[in-house]
């Protein structure tokens, strides 16, 4: 628990406590009416008063109007976060319901797996992650011009490996 060293700190803490006791039920009810979720409303109300306490420590006023404006702003953030989460869940569901990979897709992935790490890394960063040469260079710890050289070599290695027949499992490996 914090101890207050000056009378001014004590007065500030008493003023904040009185405001909290008076306004918390109102702010919490305001948020509950808009979210319909008691837990979310309590979380948001706690955040309102955490911000209010920080402002109080900085010597700024936090009247009831300020509390409700802050609650409304946090509520907007909450709605946006909820929408983003819902959209993410939808995209994941769509991704999981996608058709299974074709034989050609499997061959490409097998070829990629068979490449040495240095080639696989530059190909994945460039084509899968969509990084530019300079961005990939930052990840790989080299310059963008070196990425172009590595990418050229990785493409050639991929083409050569993809064109050659993949070794099939022998009867010894299967038993």
ABEGO torsion letter per residue (X at the ends): XBBBABAAAAAAAAAAAAAAAAAAAAAAAAAAAAAGBAAAAAAAAAAAAAAAAAAAAAGBBBBAAAAAAAAAAAAAAAAAAAAAAAAAAAAAAAAAABBBBBAAAAAAAAAAAABBAAAAAAAAAAAAAGBBAAAAAAAAGBBAAAAAAAAAAAAAAAAAAAABBBBBBBAAAAX
